Amino acid sequence: MTARLSDFGSAKFLSPDMFIPESLDDVGGTVGYMAPEYGMGYEISVGADAYSFGVLLLELLTGKRPTDDMFIDGLTLPIFSESMFPDRVAETLDPRMAHEEYQGSAEVWMQRYIVLLVALGLSCTVEAPKDRPGMKDVCAKLTAIRDAFLECRDDIDEYFSAVRGC
């Protein structure tokens, strides 16, 4: 239960003529969360916000900060996550994410929810900003995953209520 704070979302308040960064130091953002295009002189964009959100999502799932000591020599949290996707996603997960009620069906839980969340994080962190989803699409996907999770959880609660009632 560690809170995370990120700095994505400011792009919608800025127009290109309001702020043109002269150097990477002038870009508002946090190392590890900033989109790689900022280092190449690109302007602030909503694509960069999607990148920052994707890094945050991957951080929540893996429990690894993008500035972790393991990320050296070009290895980043998105590259690490992608290298394990989809077959070894379970190895990348934060161990604190385990849910007791899903231990009997961990593979189903992994495929129905976790792999979809990692895929969403990876889609937000692709190299080309034009290939990243918009935040409305990201929100729609998150909502669909949440709704499926809640529906399944309700089914599990009903099952255990019925079993206890027997």
C-alpha positions in Angstrom: 0.0 0.0 0.0 2.6 2.5 -1.1 1.2 5.6 -2.8 2.7 6.6 -6.2 2.7 10.1 -7.6 3.4 10.8 -11.2 3.6 14.0 -13.3 1.7 13.0 -16.4 -1.3 15.0 -17.6 0.2 18.5 -17.9 0.4 18.3 -21.7 -3.3 19.1 -22.2 -2.8 22.4 -20.4 0.1 23.5 -22.6 0.1 24.6 -26.2 3.3 24.5 -28.3 3.5 28.3 -28.3 3.2 28.5 -24.5 6.3 26.5 -23.7 9.2 25.4 -25.9 11.9 23.7 -23.9 15.4 24.9 -24.6 17.0 21.8 -23.0 16.0 18.6 -21.2 16.5 20.5 -18.0 13.5 22.7 -18.9 11.1 19.9 -19.4 8.8 19.2 -16.5 9.1 15.6 -15.6 10.8 13.0 -13.6 13.7 10.8 -14.8 12.4 7.4 -15.7 8.8 8.6 -16.4 9.7 11.2 -19.2 9.1 10.0 -22.7 12.3 9.3 -24.6 11.4 11.8 -27.3 12.0 14.7 -24.9 15.7 13.9 -25.1 15.5 14.3 -28.8 14.0 17.8 -28.7 10.3 17.0 -29.2 7.7 19.2 -27.8 5.4 18.3 -24.9 2.6 16.1 -26.1 -0.2 13.9 -24.9 1.7 11.0 -26.3 4.4 11.8 -23.7 1.7 11.7 -21.0 0.6 8.3 -22.2 4.3 7.1 -21.9 4.5 8.4 -18.3 1.2 6.6 -17.4 2.5 3.4 -19.0 5.7 3.5 -16.9 3.6 4.2 -13.8 1.3 1.2 -14.6 4.4 -1.1 -15.1 5.8 0.2 -11.9 2.7 -0.7 -10.0 2.6 -4.2 -11.5 6.3 -5.0 -11.0 7.0 -3.1 -7.9 10.1 -1.8 -9.6 10.8 1.9 -10.0 12.1 3.0 -13.4 15.2 4.3 -11.6 15.9 0.9 -10.0 19.6 0.0 -9.9 18.9 -3.0 -12.2 18.1 -0.7 -15.1 21.5 0.1 -16.6 23.1 -0.1 -20.0 20.0 0.8 -21.9 17.7 -1.5 -19.9 14.5 0.3 -18.8 11.4 -0.8 -17.0 9.4 -1.0 -20.3 12.2 -3.0 -22.1 12.5 -5.3 -19.1 8.7 -5.9 -19.0 8.5 -6.4 -22.7 11.3 -9.0 -22.6 9.2 -11.1 -20.2 5.9 -10.6 -22.0 3.6 -12.6 -22.2 5.0 -15.9 -21.1 7.1 -14.8 -18.1 4.9 -12.0 -16.8 4.4 -13.8 -13.5 8.2 -13.6 -12.9 8.1 -9.8 -13.1 5.1 -9.2 -10.8 5.5 -7.6 -7.4 5.1 -10.5 -5.0 2.7 -8.4 -2.9 0.2 -8.5 -5.7 -0.8 -12.1 -4.9 -4.5 -12.5 -4.0 -5.4 -15.4 -1.7 -8.8 -15.9 -3.3 -7.1 -16.4 -6.7 -4.4 -18.8 -5.7 -6.3 -21.8 -7.0 -6.7 -20.2 -10.4 -3.5 -18.1 -10.7 -3.1 -18.8 -14.4 -6.7 -17.7 -15.1 -6.2 -14.5 -13.0 -2.9 -13.8 -14.8 -4.4 -14.2 -18.3 -7.7 -12.3 -17.6 -6.3 -9.3 -15.8 -2.5 -9.1 -15.3 -1.4 -9.8 -18.9 -3.9 -7.3 -20.1 -2.7 -4.6 -17.7 1.0 -5.3 -18.7 0.0 -5.1 -22.4 -1.7 -1.8 -21.8 1.4 -0.5 -20.0 3.6 -1.7 -22.9 1.3 -0.1 -25.5 1.7 3.3 -23.7 5.5 3.0 -23.7 6.2 2.2 -27.3 9.0 4.2 -28.8 7.0 6.2 -31.4 4.5 8.7 -29.8 2.1 8.4 -32.7 1.8 4.6 -31.9 0.8 5.1 -28.3 -2.9 5.0 -27.4 -4.8 8.1 -26.4 -5.7 8.4 -22.7 -9.4 7.9 -23.6 -8.6 4.5 -25.0 -6.4 3.7 -22.0 -9.3 4.7 -19.7 -11.7 2.5 -21.7 -9.4 -0.5 -21.4 -8.8 0.0 -17.7 -12.5 0.2 -17.2 -13.2 -3.0 -19.1 -10.5 -4.8 -17.1 -11.9 -3.5 -13.9 -15.5 -4.5 -14.8 -14.4 -8.0 -15.7 -12.5 -8.3 -12.5 -15.4 -7.1 -10.4 -17.8 -9.4 -12.2 -15.5 -12.4 -11.5 -15.0 -11.3 -7.9 -18.8 -11.2 -7.4 -19.1 -14.7 -8.9 -16.4 -16.0 -6.4 -18.2 -14.3 -3.5 -21.5 -16.0 -4.5 -19.7 -19.3 -4.8 -18.2 -19.1 -1.3 -21.5 -17.9 0.2 -23.2 -20.9 -1.4 -20.6 -23.3 -0.1 -20.7 -21.9 3.4 -24.5 -22.2 3.3 -24.4 -25.9 2.6 
